[in-house]
Every structure is written in structure tokens, then in C-alpha cells.
Amino acid sequence: MEHPENSIEYKGLTVNQGVEQPSIVNPYLKSFRKKRTRLFSVNEYVEGILKGDISMLSQAVTLVESVLPEHQVIAQDVIEKCLPYSGNSVRIGISGVPGAGKSTSIDSFGVHLLENYGGKLAVLAIDPSSEKTKGSILGDKTRMEKLSVHPNSFIRPSPSAGSLGGVARKTRESIILCEAAGYNNIIVETVGVGQSETACHSMVDYFLLIQLAGTGDELQGIKRGIMEIADGIVINKADGDNVEKANLAASHYRNALHLFPMPESGILPQVRCYSGFYGLGIDGVLSMIFDYIDKVKANGFFQYRRNEQSKYWMYESVNENLRNNFYYNTTVQSMLSEMSDKVLGGQITSFVAAKKLLDAYYSELRVNNSK
């Protein structure tokens, strides 16, 4: 449009028309879109994983996490062939209250571990999924600045996808794949502290609980369920003016641990202070972890714990397969919306609706078995 300043009244003052603004939509968007990765054969996945190919490992983990039945068939074959090459790592689970600095600590622990202990490190970070949208941010990797660029590290954020226990349903299978790819140290970061952290504890060799000091009554953070399964407790952010508070919190936790029964391992959990952000006391925390691993390997508890974990996950796999088989059943799927509407309308109770669905499911199984 013509500017009024260009009229004769304002002689000597000229205003340019300006530059036409480009569209807010990128015109090259279509060309940037990545093509869908094709599915490889089972042997191709296994061969790539055993060679340490990070791209192939990432795609295999994605396949394991997929809920599509055709993907699960391939994933199970890949896991089965990788199983003989697994079990040769130290698995460390890390949990803690929200804001305790789990990701920052893993960044410091991981870099220190790789530089002083050698080997390779895989981090399986679990991000909470939204109950409304079912989506996850998967931003844990951005908070591990040093570790994410280290050539011997592999960081994989995964959504919890409604799974209780602070870990994703397929984390254990992902551990097997990472071990087959040559990662001799595995860190599993949970979504946060809770009473249902037993799932993480049932897949790691050492369960580390991160706590904070100076946030009120430290004993409020001592929950019997999570304290009983912790193999070690560390107080983060022990720097500056917070050092004294951290030491006081550590003494409270040490006193509380004496009130609990002795763990099956026969080793009383230690309590240490450190600062993940400033990298203070990191060596002491790692020494505590690996000293524990050496002791449980010597007294036989390491292998006993692994055997018990395998048995636990056998039962968990049975439960998951039964649940999936139930919900993927065509008769159940056809009745599900009807039963839901009746429950919402107050026509029947939830228990009656569940019984009708189960009766229909069992009835169909009996018919199919009699054929």
C-alpha cells in the first residue's frame, strides 16, 4: 500500500515500500521429511548390533518398544539371538526425588566412569508419558551434555507409556541388546522416586537412590519401600553452603538404615555426599558402587540376584502376554465399548462388566480348543 508520507505535503521525505515478508511455512519442508526406515531382517539386526552399530541398535530398540504384533515377532527373534552375547555388564539403576539431579549426575558419573574405568556405557533414560496425550518429551539426553557427545556412550530416552515401576515395559529387553552391542556398563534412569520402583530394582545389579538435603524434614523422604531396595544412597548438591546440610542428611539416613533388616546381599547400604553439577565426590560414589559389585560377586549374591530377576521377568512376560491376548481378542474388542457405555451410564457395575468380558473371552477359548 502507498505510504501517506510520500505525498506532496511531506516533500523531501521518502518511505520505501519495504520487503515482502516470506511465508512462515518452510517451502522445502517436504524435501526435508525423512523417509521411513525399512525393516531389516533378523540376521541384519543381529549382525549390526554385534558389530556395535549404534544406528542398528537404536532401530532394534525402537522395534522392541513397538506395540505392533508384526514388529514384536521380529524383536523377539532378535532378542533371542542376542541373548548368548548378553549378561556381561554391570547394570546400575538410578532413582531419586524429582529435581534431585538424576540426569546431571548420570552425565558426571558416565564421563568419569569412561575416563577412569574404560569400556562403553549405555544409558536407558525413562521419561514419564502424559496421561492425557500419551506423549513424552524425551529430553533427558539434552541434560547430559558431555556424555551425549562421548564416542563410547549410547543414550536412549524411552517413554514410560503408562508402565508402573519407573521404567518402560521393554527396558529389560533393551538392556540385552545394549550388552550384545558391547556396552559393559548399563545405567537405567527411572522417572522418579516412588513405592513402585521394584521394576527397576528387578533388572539391575546395583540400585542407587539420589536424595537432596535442605528441603525440609529429610526423614520425610525416607519411605520404607524404596529404602529397603536401595543398595546405596547419595546426597546430591553437597556444595557451597549446602555441604553442612548434606552431611546432616547423610547422618539421618545412616541412622535410619540401621533400623531396617540386613539386605539379602549381607552388605549394609552406604551413604555418601557429592555434587553432580560441580563434579565433587564422584569418584567416591563410583568406588562405592564397584566395591559392592566385587563383594556380591565374591559371595555369590550377584548371580543369585540375576537368576531371581530372570524368574521375575518370566512371570511378568506371562502377565503381559495374557493381557495383550485379552485386549487384542476380537470378541473382547467388540464388547469393550458397549460395556464401557453401560458402566458410564450406571446400568452395570465395573465388576459385572469385567466378569462379562472375561466370560466371553474364556467361552471363545473353550470353543477354539474344542475344534
C-alpha positions, -999 to 999 in steps of 0.1 A, spaced: 0 0 0 11 36 -6 25 54 24 10 88 32 44 102 40 52 101 2 25 127 -5 35 163 -17 29 176 18 60 158 31 84 168 3 119 155 9 107 126 30 106 93 12 95 60 27 103 27 8 77 1 3 97 -24 23 105 -61 17 77 -86 12 77 -110 41 83 -147 33 57 -173 43 60 -187 78 58 -222 63 91 -237 51 87 -242 13 113 -270 14 95 -289 42 85 -318 20 120 -324 8 133 -324 45 109 -351 56 128 -383 64 117 -414 47 105 -442 69 133 -466 79 127 -500 63 126 -531 84 157 -552 82 158 -590 86 165 -606 120 200 -615 109 208 -580 97 197 -565 130 217 -591 150 248 -586 128 247 -548 131 242 -550 169 271 -574 174 293 -550 153 284 -522 177 264 -502 150 246 -475 170 221 -469 142 211 -505 140 210 -508 178 187 -477 180 164 -492 154 163 -526 172 153 -508 205 125 -490 186 114 -523 172 113 -538 208 93 -508 221 67 -511 192 33 -524 201 26 -537 166 24 -575 166 45 -579 134 73 -558 150 71 -578 182 77 -611 163 109 -597 147 120 -581 180 117 -614 200 138 -632 174 164 -605 176 165 -607 214 167 -645 214 198 -644 191 214 -616 211 208 -634 244 240 -655 243 261 -623 239 245 -605 269 249 -607 307 285 -594 307 278 -559 320 273 -541 353 237 -528 355 231 -497 376 197 -483 384 194 -447 395 163 -432 410 155 -401 432 131 -374 441 121 -350 413 147 -324 408 174 -344 426 197 -341 396 195 -376 382 203 -366 346 231 -342 357 245 -369 380 245 -395 352 264 -371 330 291 -367 356 291 -404 366 292 -415 330 321 -393 319 341 -401 350 334 -439 345 345 -439 309 377 -418 315 388 -437 346 374 -472 342 372 -475 304 348 -496 285 315 -485 270 284 -471 286 247 -472 276 221 -450 294 185 -460 292 166 -429 304 129 -433 311 107 -403 305 72 -400 320 43 -402 295 13 -378 297 -19 -394 309 -39 -372 286 -19 -371 253 2 -402 259 32 -383 246 67 -378 262 92 -350 259 122 -374 258 145 -346 267 169 -364 291 196 -366 265 198 -327 263 208 -326 300 237 -350 295 258 -326 275 292 -342 280 281 -378 279 259 -373 248 289 -365 226 313 -391 241 322 -417 214 318 -446 238 284 -438 251 249 -446 239 219 -427 254 184 -438 247 154 -420 261 122 -440 262 86 -432 272 72 -449 303 40 -455 283 19 -460 314 42 -486 329 45 -486 366 78 -491 384 96 -461 369 108 -479 338 95 -487 304 80 -522 298 108 -530 273 137 -517 293 150 -552 302 150 -563 265 168 -531 256 195 -540 282 201 -573 264 205 -555 231 230 -530 246 250 -557 262 252 -576 229 264 -544 213 294 -544 236 283 -520 263 298 -533 296 281 -506 318 244 -500 317 227 -472 336 189 -472 339 174 -439 350 139 -441 363 112 -414 361 114 -406 398 112 -420 433 81 -440 443 68 -471 460 67 -490 427 104 -488 418 107 -526 422 106 -530 384 139 -511 381 154 -530 411 145 -563 394 167 -556 363 198 -540 378 228 -552 399 230 -520 419 201 -497 428 213 -462 437 189 -437 454 196 -400 450 183 -377 477 185 -340 485 193 -320 517 179 -288 529 144 -294 516 127 -297 549 125 -327 571 148 -352 554 132 -381 571 100 -374 551 120 -387 521 127 -420 539 100 -443 526 104 -478 537 96 -494 503 123 -475 484 148 -475 512 147 -513 516 156 -520 480 184 -493 478 219 -507 476 234 -472 482 221 -437 490 238 -405 478 230 -369 488 234 -346 458 242 -309 456 266 -311 485 284 -279 475 287 -243 488 265 -235 518 247 -268 514 276 -290 525 267 -290 561 230 -297 554 240 -326 531 263 -341 558 235 -338 584 210 -355 560 235 -383 554 238 -390 591 200 -392 593 199 -417 565 227 -438 581 207 -439 613 175 -449 595 193 -477 576 202 -494 609 165 -497 617 159 -519 586 167 -556 583 201 -565 568 197 -569 530 199 -603 514 233 -593 500 247 -591 535 261 -557 528 247 -526 546 240 -497 521 264 -469 523 255 -432 523 277 -406 506 275 -369 496 285 -354 463 278 -327 438 268 -338 403 270 -303 389 304 -294 401 318 -330 399 327 -333 436 328 -367 452 320 -386 420 350 -410 424 337 -419 459 303 -428 446 316 -449 418 341 -467 442 311 -474 464 292 -490 435 321 -511 422 332 -522 456 297 -535 462 298 -554 428 331 -570 437 317 -581 471 285 -596 458 304 -614 430 326 -629 457 298 -641 480 277 -654 451 248 -630 456 254 -613 422 245 -645 402 217 -653 426 201 -619 421 204 -623 383 187 -657 385 159 -643 406 154 -614 382 152 -638 352 124 -657 371 106 -625 379 106 -613 343 93 -647 332 62 -641 352 60 -605 341 62 -616 304 34 -641 310 12 -614 326 19 -590 297 12 -616 270 -20 -626 287 -31 -590 290 -23 -583 253 -40 -615 242 -71 -605 260 -73 -569 246 -65 -580 211 -92 -606 211 -119 -597 185 -148 -607 208 -135 -586 236 -128 -556 213 -164 -558 200 -178 -558 236 -155 -533 252 -172 -501 240 -206 -515 249 -195 -525 284 -178 -491 289 -210 -473 279 -231 -494 303 -206 -487 332 -206 -450 324 -244 -450 322 -247 -467 356 -265 -497 341 -240 -522 355 -210 -520 379 -174 -522 367 -170 -557 383 -200 -571 365 -187 -556 332 -153 -571 337 -168 -605 345 -189 -604 313 -158 -596 292 -138 -624 309 -167 -649 305 -169 -641 267 -131 -644 264 -130 -678 282 -160 -690 263 -143 -683 229 -111 -700 241 -131 -732 250 -148 -732 216 -115 -728 198 -98 -755 219 -126 -780 212 -122 -777 175 
